Amino acid sequence: MSSIGRGFDRDSSSIYPLLSRTGGIRPQLLALFAGASLRPRMALRETKSPAVELGLLDMGVTDEALLDVMLEHPILVNRPFVVTPKGIKFCRPSETVFDLLDRLPPG
């Protein structure tokens, strides 16, 4: 298990949801962002979320403030993030996951 996998208490090749219905876990979310070379704004879900209503599209909102609100409102975090031994990636569009897989799924 890689260090990032240990940090999540999971096998590093697992694909799993990070955020639960009750919010998220700050260190793990920060680790995902760092591993995927993203800042919170880059992972902000702008549509079909309360981002506009919360004023989060204003470029004056800091990364720290965005992170706090993302933890309160998990719907604001675009996903999925995938963690494998090859790295961490924000997989939108979903086909980008293939870069992290050793074998392609059949079909």
C-alpha positions, 0 to 999 in steps of 0.5 A: 500500500502506498503512503497515500493509500495508507493515509486513506486507510485503503489499498492504493488502487481502490476507487472509492468516494471520499466525501460522505453525506456528513461532509469530508475529511480536510487532510484527505481532501487536501491530499487529493488536491495536492496529489492531483495538482489541483487547487480547491477552485479547480475542483469546485463544482460550479453547476448543479451546486450552491456555488453561485448562491454562496458567492463562491464564483467570486475570484476573491474567495480564497482557497482556504475559504473554498475548502471550508465550504466544500467540507460543509457542502460536499456537492461543491467538490467535483468528482471522482478522484481516483487513487492508484499506484500510478497517482491521483487524478481528478477523472473528468471526463471519466475516460481519463481514468484509463491513464491510471489503470494497468489494464483496461476493462473489457469491452 
